């Protein structure tokens, strides 16, 4: 999960937990912005969720697009 590693190495962080009524959300932030907020899908393993988060971080690094599955902006 190279993109998660790069994000953390650059001072960003990720968290996994309950958020706004969802039992499991993975969130990635850099020093200034939310990069991605992904809701864990039914039957999705934690490692699969983290792989999706890694891809969402890559998308942000590539084109600045934020993926927000919690509040609907993607």
Phi and psi restraints in degrees (value plus and minus 20) as a CYANA .aco file:
   2 UNK   PHI     -79.0   -39.0
   2 UNK   PSI     -58.9   -18.9
   3 UNK   PHI     -90.1   -50.1
   3 UNK   PSI     -57.1   -17.1
   4 UNK   PHI     -83.4   -43.4
   4 UNK   PSI     -65.0   -25.0
   5 UNK   PHI     -80.1   -40.1
   5 UNK   PSI     -66.4   -26.4
   6 UNK   PHI     -81.7   -41.7
   6 UNK   PSI     -62.3   -22.3
   7 UNK   PHI     -80.3   -40.3
   7 UNK   PSI     -68.1   -28.1
   8 UNK   PHI     -86.9   -46.9
   8 UNK   PSI     -60.5   -20.5
   9 UNK   PHI     -79.9   -39.9
   9 UNK   PSI     -50.3   -10.3
  10 UNK   PHI    -111.3   -71.3
  10 UNK   PSI     -10.6    29.4
  11 UNK   PHI      77.3   117.3
  11 UNK   PSI     -18.3    21.7
  12 UNK   PHI    -102.0   -62.0
  12 UNK   PSI    -197.6  -157.6
  13 UNK   PHI    -172.7  -132.7
  13 UNK   PSI     141.8   181.8
  14 UNK   PHI    -145.8  -105.8
  14 UNK   PSI     135.6   175.6
  15 UNK   PHI    -164.4  -124.4
  15 UNK   PSI     134.3   174.3
  16 UNK   PHI    -154.3  -114.3
  16 UNK   PSI     107.4   147.4
  17 UNK   PHI     152.0   192.0
  17 UNK   PSI    -192.1  -152.1
  18 UNK   PHI     -91.3   -51.3
  18 UNK   PSI     124.7   164.7
  19 UNK   PHI    -174.7  -134.7
  19 UNK   PSI     103.5   143.5
  20 UNK   PHI      27.2    67.2
  20 UNK   PSI      29.4    69.4
  21 UNK   PHI      65.5   105.5
  21 UNK   PSI     -24.9    15.1
  22 UNK   PHI    -116.3   -76.3
  22 UNK   PSI     115.0   155.0
  23 UNK   PHI     -92.2   -52.2
  23 UNK   PSI     -43.2    -3.2
  24 UNK   PHI    -171.3  -131.3
  24 UNK   PSI      96.6   136.6
  25 UNK   PHI    -151.5  -111.5
  25 UNK   PSI     116.3   156.3
  26 UNK   PHI    -123.1   -83.1
  26 UNK   PSI     107.3   147.3
  27 UNK   PHI    -142.9  -102.9
  27 UNK   PSI     115.3   155.3
  28 UNK   PHI    -140.8  -100.8
  28 UNK   PSI     112.9   152.9
  29 UNK   PHI    -154.7  -114.7
  29 UNK   PSI     129.4   169.4
  30 UNK   PHI    -121.7   -81.7
  30 UNK   PSI    -184.1  -144.1
  31 UNK   PHI     -85.5   -45.5
  31 UNK   PSI     -39.8     0.2
  32 UNK   PHI    -146.6  -106.6
  32 UNK   PSI     -41.7    -1.7
  33 UNK   PHI    -158.2  -118.2
  33 UNK   PSI     135.4   175.4
  34 UNK   PHI     -98.9   -58.9
  34 UNK   PSI     108.5   148.5
  35 UNK   PHI    -114.7   -74.7
  35 UNK   PSI     -60.1   -20.1
  36 UNK   PHI    -178.5  -138.5
  36 UNK   PSI     125.9   165.9
  37 UNK   PHI    -155.8  -115.8
  37 UNK   PSI      87.9   127.9
  38 UNK   PHI    -133.7   -93.7
  38 UNK   PSI     110.3   150.3
  39 UNK   PHI    -107.1   -67.1
  39 UNK   PSI     111.2   151.2
  40 UNK   PHI     -85.9   -45.9
  40 UNK   PSI     107.0   147.0
  41 UNK   PHI     -99.6   -59.6
  41 UNK   PSI     135.4   175.4
  42 UNK   PHI     -77.3   -37.3
  42 UNK   PSI     107.9   147.9
  43 UNK   PHI      60.7   100.7
  43 UNK   PSI     -24.2    15.8
  44 UNK   PHI     -96.6   -56.6
  44 UNK   PSI     112.1   152.1
  45 UNK   PHI     -94.8   -54.8
  45 UNK   PSI     140.7   180.7
  46 UNK   PHI     -83.0   -43.0
  46 UNK   PSI     -60.1   -20.1
  47 UNK   PHI     -85.4   -45.4
  47 UNK   PSI     -55.1   -15.1
  48 UNK   PHI     -86.9   -46.9
  48 UNK   PSI     -59.9   -19.9
  49 UNK   PHI     -81.2   -41.2
  49 UNK   PSI     -63.4   -23.4
  50 UNK   PHI     -87.2   -47.2
  50 UNK   PSI     -53.9   -13.9
  51 UNK   PHI     -86.3   -46.3
  51 UNK   PSI     -59.8   -19.8
  52 UNK   PHI     -84.1   -44.1
  52 UNK   PSI     -58.7   -18.7
  53 UNK   PHI     -83.7   -43.7
  53 UNK   PSI     -61.6   -21.6
  54 UNK   PHI     -79.0   -39.0
  54 UNK   PSI     -63.1   -23.1
  55 UNK   PHI     -86.6   -46.6
  55 UNK   PSI     -57.1   -17.1
  56 UNK   PHI     -86.7   -46.7
  56 UNK   PSI     -57.4   -17.4
  57 UNK   PHI     -84.4   -44.4
  57 UNK   PSI     -62.1   -22.1
  58 UNK   PHI     -79.0   -39.0
  58 UNK   PSI     -63.7   -23.7
  59 UNK   PHI     -80.8   -40.8
  59 UNK   PSI     -62.0   -22.0
  60 UNK   PHI     -83.3   -43.3
  60 UNK   PSI     -65.0   -25.0
  61 UNK   PHI     -81.3   -41.3
  61 UNK   PSI     -57.0   -17.0
  62 UNK   PHI     -94.6   -54.6
  62 UNK   PSI     -65.8   -25.8
  63 UNK   PHI    -156.2  -116.2
  63 UNK   PSI     -14.1    25.9
  64 UNK   PHI      59.4    99.4
  64 UNK   PSI     -16.0    24.0
  65 UNK   PHI     -96.0   -56.0
  65 UNK   PSI     107.6   147.6
  66 UNK   PHI    -114.3   -74.3
  66 UNK   PSI     112.2   152.2
  67 UNK   PHI    -123.4   -83.4
  67 UNK   PSI      99.0   139.0
  68 UNK   PHI    -146.9  -106.9
  68 UNK   PSI      78.6   118.6
  69 UNK   PHI    -107.5   -67.5
  69 UNK   PSI     -26.9    13.1
  70 UNK   PHI    -106.7   -66.7
  70 UNK   PSI     -68.4   -28.4
  71 UNK   PHI    -127.3   -87.3
  71 UNK   PSI     -19.3    20.7
  72 UNK   PHI      70.9   110.9
  72 UNK   PSI     -13.8    26.2
  73 UNK   PHI    -117.3   -77.3
  73 UNK   PSI      87.0   127.0
